[in-house]
Amino acid sequence: MRLLNSARAAGTLRIWDIECRDKTIVLEGHQATVNGAVHTTDGNILYWSDDLAIRLWNPRNGACLNTFAADWVETDDFPGYW
């Protein structure tokens, strides 16, 4: 499965299956605009928002694996982010 992420100002991240062109999962939890995302080496997605939370998600089942609080998020800390 090849995945594509798209973010919304409402704080959601959508995961799309590129091969079948279908939205597979909507990840919800942020209270502000999503600013970026990066895929981890184990296949999960780390994404962050203006609400100063960083969330780790399993894109296959939509489970939030962890939430990290931050004083700020520097996108330079995440090479390859969008």
N, C-alpha and C positions, 0 to 999 in steps of 0.2 A: 504494500500500500504506500503510495506517495502522497504526502500531506502538504497542504498549504494553509497558512494562518491568515486571518483578516481580523482587524480590531475595529471596535466601534467606540465612539465617544461616551457611550453609556456604560463603559467599563466591562464589556464582554469581549471575548476572543472566540472566533469561530474557526473550527478546524474543518477543512474541506478535503475530500478524497479526490485527487486530481484525475485519477484514472476513470472513475465513474461520474465525475463532475457533480458530486452531491455533498451537501453539508452533512457531516457526520456527527459533530458534537458542538454544543455551545457551552463555553466555560464562563461561569458567572461568579462574581465575588468582589471585584473591585468597585469602589464607590466614585471613581473618577475616570477620566480618559486614560486608556491604555497607551503607553508611550513606546513600548518596544517588547520584543520577544526574541528568545534564542533557544534553539534546540540543544539539549545536553547530549553528551556522548552515549548515554544509555537510552536515548529515545524520548525522554520527557521534554517538557517545554517550561522554561522559566520566563515569566513575563511580569512587567512592572507598570505602575500607574502613578498618576499625580496624587493618589491617596497615600503615597509613600509606603506601600506594601509591595513586596516581591512574592509571587506565588509560584510554586512548583507543581506542575500538572502532569498527569498521565493522559496523553491525548487519545489513547485507545479506549479508555473506559470513562473519561471525564472526571476522575477522582483528583481532588486537591490533595497533594501529598504533604505539603508544608507551606506555611506562610511566615515570611520574615518581615519584621518592622524595620524601617530605615529612617534616618534623619533626613537623608536626601538620596537620590539615585543618580549616579554619574553614568551616562551611557557609554563613556569611554572604557568603563570597567567590563563591558560585555562585547568583545570583538565579534563582528559578524552579525550584530543586531540589526533590525531593520530601522 
